[in-house]
Amino acid sequence: MKAQRMKYLIFVGDGMADYSVPELGGKTPLEYANTPNMDYIASHGICGTSLPTPPAMKPESDTANLALLGYDPLVYSRGRSPLEALSMGIDMSDTDTAIRCNIVTLSEEDVPYSERRMIDHSAGEIDTPSARVLIDAVDKALGSDNRKFYCGLSYRHCLIWDDCPPTPDFARPHDIIGKTIGEYLPEDERFRSLMEKSWDVLEHHPLNEKRRGENKKPANSIWLWSAGKKPALPSFSERFGLKGAAVAAVDLIKGIAICAGMDVINVEGADGTPDTNYMGKANAASRALEKYDFVFLHVEAPDESGHRGEPLTKVRSIESVDAMLGSILEGFKKNETDARVLFCCDHPTPVSRRTHTHDSIPFVIYDTKNEIGGKCRCYSENEAQKGVNVTDGYKLIDILTEK
């Protein structure tokens, strides 16, 4: 009988790692959640900690997920926006700069723009059709021959600027929730002016008036950040000898996959929120592994829960991720699949901080045909400290795929 080809899965629960939460009895969301499947692979696999984002870089999802796919961020990271633009089908030239354009909620008291507070970096996770109406209005008012706004998914959009001025170190909107925005606005008047003028376009837009009537947060400003040039990555299949695909909801992960020459599998109802189609994504990943050697499965929901500062929502999203893992493992067992799984997050998104932190992540590498008695009893931040430490996160894939 011909030997079965090994299958590889990297399963990322974005932002799952956290700190102890008083509302959860001093436990982290991972410790508090009911996660029998995560705990099983942790106790039967190689468990440990790693740091996907190098200390010299900000703990963003682009750098961390590049690392998990084996690309050293210090070499290959050029900003998240160009990757998102690639996923959105935007053909960037070498002179173009892509800039992430969140549509956000700012406070509405009668004060100058710079004295307003960041209420929500996602405008209440605005739905994409509504966002498209507003981004189209912004582009009509503020776009030009060399500057165009493109609608992405939910609150995540893109500005493409040809021959863009030198880009400053923009503040990330999810880092300044509740804070007055003045000291975080770009010093360059050209960027600052676009943000200020977007308020005039959006604050009393009919769609926002409707949202207020529905007790929804108005999407009353844009926020520019994370600029970068056209990306380029070596082929994933050529580097690892594996035919790969990605199952993800957000444009960033799709863009990384496209740039690496991987296929992207879209799932209906997968929207990057805590109410995403979890099992649809799990089923899509299982089906993909019948065709591909390697699948990168990414779930945004725990990260969004952390940004919201909602511990119980994060617990629920983690338990849903665990159910996904259980379904995939059951499929491996039923089909007698030889598979190795790297299960991890990309960075912590603590509910107390509502942003990413530079702490290490817990990971597990599990082999369906070579279960071991691991050092960890369960999958959690503290338990992972008992295992191995892989300092450079971009080397985890080498452990996963080693012969």
N, C-alpha and C positions, 0 to 999 in steps of 0.2 A: 504493500500500500504506500502511495506517495505521501511523504511527510507534509503535514499541514503547515502552511506559511504563517508565521507569527503575526498577530495583529497588535497594533499599538494605539492606545488612547490616552490623550492628555485631557483631563476633566478639570476645568477651572471654575470654582465658585468665587466670582469676583468679590474681593473685599470681605471675605468671611471672617478672617481673624480679627480679634477685638481685645479690649481690656475687660476686667471685671466690671460688672454693672450692678449697682445697688438694687435696682428694681428686680434683678434676677437672683437675688440672694447672694450677691458677691461673685457669681459665676459669669463667665463669658457667654455670649450667645451660643457658641459651639458646645460649651460644657452643659449649658442648660437644655439645649435642644435634644430631642429623641432621635439619635442617629445610629441605628443598629448596623447599617451597611458601611458607613464610614468607620465605625469602631471595629467591625470585622476585618476590613482590609488593613487597618492600622495594626491590629494584633496578629496579623498573618503576613505582614510584608515588611519592607524596609521603611522605617519611620524616621523623621528627622526635621531639621530646620534649614532654611536657606534664605538668601537675600537676592531676589531677582533684580532689583534696581540697585546699581552701584551707589555707594555712599555719596559720591560726588554729584549725583543726579537727583532730581526731584522724583518722588515715588509715584509716577504717573502710570496709567494703564498701558500706554504705548510702550514705554521702556520695559515694564515688567512682562508683558505678554510677548514682546520680541525675545526677551531672555528665555522664557519658557519654551519658545520654539527653537532655541539654540542660537540665536543671534545676539552677540555681545552688544548691549545698548551703547557702550562707549564708542563702538565702531559704526553701528548702523542706525542709531536713532536720529531722526531729522524732524521730530515734532509729530504730534498726533494728527493735526489737521490735514497734512498731505495724504496720510493714509486713509482718512475718512473721505477726502475728496476722490481718491481712487475708487473706493467702494461705491460712491455716488455716481460714478461714470463720468467724472469731470476729467477732461483731457488737459493736463497741465503742461505748459511750455517751460523751458528752462528759466525763463525770466519771470514766471509766475510765483507768487507767494500765497500759500493757503493759510487762512487764519480761522480758528474755531470761533463760531458766532453763536453763543448761547442766547436764547430768548428767555429773559429773567423777569422776576417781579421785584420792583423797587418800592419802597414806602411812598405814600402819596400825600404826606403833609405839605403845606404850602411853604416850601423852602427851595433854595437853589438846587440844581441837579446834584452838585457835589456833596450836598448835605443829606441826601437821601440814604436810606439803609438798604442793604441787600436782604430781602425777605426770603426769596426762594430762587436758587440757581436754575430751577427747571420750570418755573411758572406753573407749579402744581402738576408737573409731568404732563404738560399740555399735549393733546392729541395731534398727530401729524397733519390731518386735514386743516385744523384750525391754525396751526403754525404756518402752513403753506400760505394761507391768506395774508398773514402778518408779514412773513418774509417777502412775499411778492410786493407788499406795500412799501416795505423798507427799500427793496431794490429799485422800485419805481422812483422813490424820492431821493435815494442816496447813491444809487448805482451810477456808473459812468462808462465811457468807452473802455477804460482799463480797470474797472472795478465792478464786480458782479457778486450778488448774494444768491446762494443756492440753498434750497430747503433740503434738510436731511430727515432725521427721524426724531419725533417728539420735540424736545428742546434743543437738539444738537444740529447746528447748521454750519454753513461754511461761507466765508468771503474769499474770493479769488481776486488778487490785486496784481496786475502786471506792472513791473518796475516799481514795486512797493518801496516806500521809504524804509530805512533800517528799522527793524522791529525791536521794540523795547522788551524788557522782561515783564510781560503782562502778569497781573494777578489772576489767580484762578477763582472763579466766582464761588465755588463750593468751599473755599477757604475763608470767606469773609461773610458768611451768613450772620445776620444780626448786626453787622458793623456798618458804620458810616463809610460810604464809598470813596470820599474825596481823596484820601491819601493813597488809594489803590488804583486810581485812574491813571492811564498812560500820561507821561509828561509831554509826549509829542502831541501837539495840538491837532494834527491831522487824524490821529486815531481817537483822541478824546472828543473831537468835534462830531465824528460819526456817531459815537455813543450818545452824546447829548442830544443830537438832532433826532436820533431814533425815538427818544422820549416824546418829542413833538408829533412824530408820525403815529405812535402807538397808543399813547395814554388815553386818547378819546376816540380811538378807532371803534367803529360800530361793533366789531366782534368782541372787543374788550368790554364795551358797555353791556353786551349780552352776557359775557362771562360773569360780570359783577351781579347781574340780575339772577344768575344761577348759583350764586355763592361760590364762584370759582375765582381763583387768583388771576388778576389781569396780567397779561404778558406785555409789560409796558416799556421795556427797553431791551436793546441788545447788549451783550458783553463780549468783547473781543479778547482772545487769548490764544496761546500755543501756536505761534506762527512757524512755518517751515517751508522748505523748498521741495521740489519733486523727489519722491523717494525711489530707492533702488535697493533690492535685496538679491543675494545669490539664490538660485533655485533650491527649494527645499528638497525636491526629489533627487537632484544631482548631489546634494550634500549628504543625504542620508540613505539614498537608494530606496526610498519609500514613496509610493503614490499617495498623496494626501488630500484631505478635504477638511473644511471647517464648518461647524454648525454654530451659528451665532446670530444674535439679533442686532447688535450695534455695528455701525459703519466702521468704527475703528478696527475691530477684530476682522471684519470682512476685508478691509483694506490691507491689513497685514497679510492675510491669506492670499489675496490676489497678487500682491507684490511679490510674494514668495513662490508664485506659480501654482498654488493650490486651488482646488475647486471650492466654491462656496455653496452650501446647501441652505436654502431659506425655508423657514417653517411658519406656516400660517398661525397667527396669534402670538408669535414670539416677538415681544416688543421691548424687552429690557427692563420691565417694571416688576414689582413683587407679585403682580397678577399675570405674569407671562405664561405661555403654554409650555409648562415644564415637561409634561410627559410627551408632548409632540416632539420636543427637542430630543428627549431620550430615545424615542422610537426612531427618529431620523438618524441619530448617531449609530444605533444598532444596525439599521439597514445599510448605512454607509460603510460600516466595517465589513459587510459582505462583499463590497466592491473595491474598497480602498485598503491599503496596508495600514494607513495612519489616519486618525481623526482627532481634530482639536475641537473639543466641546466647551463652549464658554457660556456661563450664565451670569448675567449682570445683576440680578435681583438683590443679592445680599449687599452689594455695594450701594445700590440706591437706598436700601433700608438704612444703611449706616449714614449716608448723607442726610437722610430725613431725621436722624436722631431717634429712631423708633425701634427699641430693643425687641419688642414682641413681634413686630413685623419682620425683623431680621431673623428671629428664631423660626418663624413660619417659613421664611424663604429657605433657610438652611435645611429644615425638615423636608421641604419639597425637593431640594437638591439631593438629599439622601434617598428619597423615593426614586428619583431618576437613576441614581447609582445602583440601587437595588434591582431595578428593572433591567439595566444593562448587564449586571452580574448574572441575573437569572437567565438572560439570553445566552451568555457565555456557557453557562452550565448545561442548558438544554441542548445547545448545538455543539457541545464539547469543543469549544473554541480555545485555541492556544492564544492567550492574550496577556499583554502587560499594560498596566494602568498607572499613570502618574496622576494622582489626585492631590489638588492643592488649591490655594488661592494665589493671587498675583501680588497683593499687598493687603495690609489691614486697613479697614475703614471703620474705626471705632465710633460707636454711636455717641460717645461723650465728646468726641472731637468733630464729628460730622465731615471729616476729610481724611485723605490718605495719610498714613504715617510710615516711617522708615524702619519699623520693626521687622524682624524676621518672620517668615511664614512657616506654618507646619506643612509637611508634605508626606505622602506615602507612595511608595512604588510597590505594586502588588502584581504577582505573577500567578495566573490561574492554575498553572501546572507545577508550580514550585512554591507552595505555601510554606512559610517558616514561622517559627515561634518568635515573634518580634518583641522588642523591648517595651513597646507601648501597649497599654491596655485599651486605649481609645484614641480617637482623633480629636486633639485639642492643642491649643497653644502650649500649655504647660506640660502635657504628656509628651509632646514632640521633643522637648528639651532632653529627654532620656535617650533619644536616638542619635543618629549621625548628624554632623553639620556639613553642608555643602555650601561653602561661602558664596561662590559665584553661581547664581541661579541659572545662567545659560548653560551650565554643565550638567544640569539634571537630566536633560534629554539624552546625554551620552550614557548615563547610568541606565536609563530606561531601555535604550536600544542596544546596549552592549551584548555581544554574542556570548 
